[in-house]
Amino acid sequence: MELTKTAKLQIYISESDKTLLLDSMRAYSDACNYISRYVYTTEDLSQISVQKHTYHTVRSEYHLPSQMACNAVRTVIGSYKTNKANGHDWVMCKYNTPQMTLSWNRDYSLNREKFSVGTLNGRIKADYAKSGMEQYFDKSVFRFGTAKVVYKHGKFFLHISVNYDGNEIKEADICNVVGHDRGIRFITSSYDSNGKTTFFNGNEIKQRRAHYKNLRKQLQQAGTPSSRRRLKAIGQRENRWMQDVNHCISKALVTSSPKGTLHVIEDLSGIRSATERVRIKDRYISVSWSYYDLEQKLIYKANEHGQKVIKVNPRYTSQTCPKCGHIDRNNRNKQKHIFCCKNCGYTSNDDRIAAMNLYRMGIEYLIETQTSISSL
Ligand SMILES: [Zn+2]
């Protein structure tokens, strides 16, 4: 499995090249704003289609080279998808500060001596802060990906995505299974091989989220330049807070499990039928705000600790009896938070049912994969 790290470093652009780079970054941001207006109106999030509709103008009016024109589309689609994944309303993404996303070996390169970047008016080379960077030049381990140039308080910084292979464990080495359900009352409910249930209470997060949402709504209604600035600052603060919470949760989930643990979570990306989508999307938007981010962090940390994450079909996980497999929506009494199987009578608090079913699906996954191994 491929993992990604972000290396952040300062780059020292000479006074004479400064304008050149800043002009290119401004052109890039302007192009992003143009593309963003198109995406906002059409709600089109397909790279190919957005590119088809904006490419010509981005090239002729903003003068971006072709590779950068594609990067700008990717930048904008990425912003909208992140907002969507975080459950934010559909608002227009704006790029007010000069920035630029670069493809490795095309728009930029970096070696032990210099950083080199293409501008709208030729290439420039620059020194950079080398401390901590040496390790990434080991090509047998790390591969450079896209980089972002940002300009902050009069200084230039480079954020490089560095890819490397994680040390994924084999199914045969798995000694513990944990199912994690993500929900409203509890951010996660987990059920493991020892029959132990653990909850992360979601109340505080729910309240703070509601507070942010309310604040955003008021600022949107005000619609003044200063309220827009505050809106942006609040969005960034909420995002940092969310990342922080997810970091703590994923860390706790991983460090409380032994090496060789299989984590089982719901796969919400491939939900097909319309009714199911509404139901789960509602739950997703109103509840698991930063589902995707938490998932990424869990996968990343599990991999570092010799553990593995699988995603399974989320259908019926809260209606199925974890003891006899009977599926019935009446098994669950949502008001009383009680699960009672209509077939075998198994009764439990309903918050742990989905986690128990995910646990069971993890066991099934192991049986299936081992069967297929032995039948080879
Ligand atoms: Zn049952």
Residues whose N, C-alpha, C, O or C-beta is under 5 A from the ligand:
A	BS01	ZN	C321 K323 C324 G325 H326 C341 N343 C344 G345 Y346
